[in-house]
Amino acid sequence: MKNRSLKLIIITLVISIIGGGISGCSSGEKVEKSPNSEAITISISGSTSVGPLMEKIADKYESENVNTTIEINQVGSSAGIKDTINGVSEIGMSSRELKDEEKKDVTATTIAYDGIALITHKNNTVKEITLEQVKGIYTGKITNWKEIAGGIDAPIVVVSREEGSGTRSAFEEIVKYKSEELVSSATISDGSGSIKTTVAGNENAIGFASFEYLDDTIGALNLGGVKPEAKFVKSGEYKLSRPFILVTKTSSQSENSKKIIDYILSKEGQKIVADNKLITLE
């Protein structure tokens, strides 16, 4: 009887150990990719303004879809739309409205709205500016900071984005000047991160960048007395704003592309939008 009881105890212990090993992979642990599931790679290219948001979206999406890899290439809005039309990318990122000739080939989905901030060196004494003054600066009619209230006697160093940039296109459209009117001495920065770095390193510089690039390393000017904040974009008081758009080829939108876009439009996706200092759809 004692031997049988001992055997039962041993068997129970063995079953418990085995069971514990099986159940030890709890939902809180990182799930590895299944070797039996098909690996999916989704290519996305385009706007350097939309790019940081999509990087965050991709991280979250990949963690919930373990066999999916999302590749993001930040090359500018026009290039991203062209990549999508040519089948190089499944999804294009744009921070400007589509041109008529682009609408024939791609379908656009707005995923968020963004404000464009006028950024300066953090030591710049100017705090307010008007759209008319911005136009004057970027077309070379205003060349010294002393011409703006609160400014010192110093030449204005104009910093702009490259041709093909969605941010530049939206900026020019709202400020109401043409690309060829840009002051010839302007420094051209390739990408929003680059324009921020350039402005942060020059006390006399002014540039423009998405709200999501704002931090305490640079200054941001009030526009017409309105702070560059999301709530003022939603209310319509802050005038420098534009949509963030994802495009897919109309004739061949993949199911995986649709799933990502649906995810961004969901409550969870829009929370990531808000966390990145952008303006949600609602």
WODAPE-V526841 format. One record per helix or strand of 3 or more residues. SS is the DSSP state (H for helix, E for strand). FROM is the first residue (numbers start at 1). TO is the last residue. If there is no record, write none. Layout:
ss;from;to
SS;FROM;TO
SS;FROM;TO
This chain:
ss;from;to
H;2;23
E;40;46
H;48;64
E;68;74
H;77;85
E;91;94
H;100;103
E;106;121
H;131;138
H;145;147
E;157;161
H;166;175
H;179;181
E;187;189
H;192;200
E;205;210
H;211;213
E;218;220
H;230;234
E;241;249
H;250;252
H;255;265
H;267;275
